[in-house]
């Protein structure tokens, strides 16, 4: 996808929202990098961030992630409890 700027600029997420015609309020981004998380938040999107050996839970929180997980099962629990 052609965008003017790469992450951490929000261009890629703004372009996806435009192409998919999905409102920001209904968009969830799953990221594992700090630059991707920054891009998601700069685009005004809800960001689920995966903590790993490369990026810690604390780093994602400091970066503005809305929810940080280590195991993808945690996303299922999050979605089920927030219906």
N, C-alpha and C positions, 0 to 999 in steps of 0.2 A: 504494500500500500504506500502510495506516495504522500508524504507529509513534509512540511517545511522544516520542522525541527524534531529531533529524536528525544526520547526521554532523557531528562526529567521534565521536558516541556510537555504540556497536555495534548499536543496535536493529534497523536495517534488515537487517543481515547475520544477526543472530540469528533474526529473523522468517523470512527466506528459508530458512535451515537447517531451521527448524521446519516450514515449509510443504512443503518439498521432501523432508523426512525424509532428509537427507544428513548423515552424521557429519562433525564438524568436521575430523577427520583426513583426510577425502577431499574437502575443499572447497578450491578455489583461487579467489582473487579477483584480477581484473585491474582495476587502478585507474590513473587518471592524475592524481588530485588528492591533496594531502597529507591533507585531512580524510577522504577515503574510505579512504586507506591506514591512517590512525589508527583508523578504525572497524573495518576488517578485522582489524587486529592486536589491538584491544581485544576483539573477538569470539573471538580465539584461532585465527584462520584464516591460511593461507599466502597471502602477498600478492605478486603480480607487479605491479610499478609501471612505468609508461611515462614515461621521461624525455622532456622536450620543451623547446620554447623558453620555456615558462611555469614548469616545475618541473624542476630539474636532477637528474642522477643522484645527486649528493652530498646534495641535500635529501631525496630519497626514502630514501637509505641512513640518513641521520640520523633520519628519521621511522620507521625500523624495517622497511622493505620487505625481504622475503626475497630477492628477485631484481629487478634493475632492467634494463630493456631500452629500446632506442630504436626497433628495428624488430621488427615482429610475427614475422618469421622466426626471431628469437632464441628465441621461445617453443617453436617446433617443435623446434629443436635441443635445448633444455632437456628437453622431454618425451621425445624420442628417446633421449637419453643417460641418462635416469633411469628407464628401464622396469624 
